[in-house]
């Protein structure tokens, strides 16, 4: 009997390949690439033992390990799985929101207000960078960051470059921690953020950069960092940090990421 591959088999193979590739990217971002390689090696051995060589005793043992190991992996990587599923849902929601905005309104007033706020944030970052004053600014998007905001002081003020600079002034009682901006307002300051556990982050990066990566790993927020040591500006989106950016580049990134 010949070996026949139909359309359904091809679709099946493609879907499995996509799933494995997404799993590879997920574990790579979390610094667990070696775990992925170990899992793949074990699955290859399990397939050879159970289906190619048909070793019943060893195959039965490995079958048990696979069934238990699936639940163990879910527990071990629950944060990464939650982030992956949340990202998929967010992309669908953003796409639908963009379509509705284009169909039912131009949002010109909101766009102008957002552009003004972006200029104020970039101007503050530029001035803080020149004076090498550290800052960590978190811009909320769909996730409202309530948990993170509760760890700081709620001020709910209009976005203004001078206010941002004064809040991050070294002698200010609220300069430590992060500033959270949401709904076009400075919502909270001196907030405590989760620090990324990614082991691949360079040792030279400090707590502000690690917090920026950490909060963007768990939410869809945009994080802006001004280094106190070097004065350089960085930003993080989706757990990816881009360092040493110019104010003009930061403005372009914010315009693209905030006006959706």
Secondary structure, 3 states (H helix, E strand, C coil): CCCCCCHHHHHHHHHHHHHHHHHHHHHHHCCCHHHHHHHHHHHHHHHHHHHHCCCHHHHHHHHHHHHHHHHHHHHHCHHHHHHHHHHHHHHHHHHHHHHHHHHHCCCHHHHHHHHHHHHHHHHHHHHHHHHCCCEEEEECCCCCCHHHHHCCEEEEEECCHHHHHHHCCCCCCCCCCEEEEECCEEEEEEECCCCCCCCCCCCCCCHHHHHHHHHHHHCCCEEEEECCCCCCEEEEECCEEEEEECHHHHHHHHHHHHCC
